[in-house]
């Protein structure tokens, strides 16, 4: 598997310039806000979402246009805003090994910072007259909000079906990666049918990405054999558990639901549930579905001209489902 540095090679110079461009978009005349956004920039992650934007543009057109920088900035601002808000909702005090915004500046300021980042992302498109990009980003915000609310509604009753699960992760996670790829295509001047295909590609990648995340709860990754059980503790119904509940005997199903409802903070009980999910084929089934979404994504890519951008997108898909964390 290629490293992210190797995958990024066709757009290395553009990603370097993007860092300066993004930093400029985050700048504010408010001293406190400028201090917080500077802290956010310092602890940036893998920047996979801007990579999807730039690689899509690179595949469509060898010359990266200014619109692609705008699209990548909008996406990254939205993504960062959701992370800041998520940390408040989850009362999380760390993110990527650093203190979260709410841990350092309290919840009220963190919520306002998240709002600022979201509004800044929307305003960039208006300032640049990029109204097609504004539409794409607005749809992503709407879908991510609906997905989160759907999950909250279903989680309270523990009655999520497999179809519900796909709807939730399509809106919560895949919608943003779909927006990355569609906006990258639009920014590069792609035909409408090409942009739509890249949206479908991003959706497939996003679904595979989230299933991979859910599999980490069962010890698949850098901690193979060391399941975290975090999703179970939070009563999140993910694909391995949903499949296992649908294929367990009535007695085992009752036992599994009882652990999620009443013993989700008991480490011994959580471990027992993890083992039951594995024994009922939940993990194997989730891996199979993840690979199906990966294959669908690669099939869509195969309809585009083979070039360095496409090759790196293919490698990024493989990285998405092979990553160890």
Secondary structure, 3 states (H helix, E strand, C coil): CCCHHHHHHHHHHHHHHHHHHHHHHHCCCCHHHHHHHHHHHHCCCCCHHHHHHHHHHHHHCCCCCHHHHHHHHHHHHHHHHHHHHHHHHCCCCEECCEECHHHHHHHHHHHHHHHHHHHHHHHHHHHCCCHHHHHHHHHHHHHHHHHHHHHHHHHHHCCCCHHHHHHHHHHHHHHHHHHHHHHHHHHCCCCHHHHHHHHHHHHHHHHHHHHHHHHHHHCCCCCCCCCCCHHHHCCCCCHHHHHHHHHCCHHHHHHHHHHHHHCCCCHHHHHHHHHHHHHCCHHHHHHHHHHHHHHHHHHHHCCCCCCHHHHHHHHHHHHHHHCCC
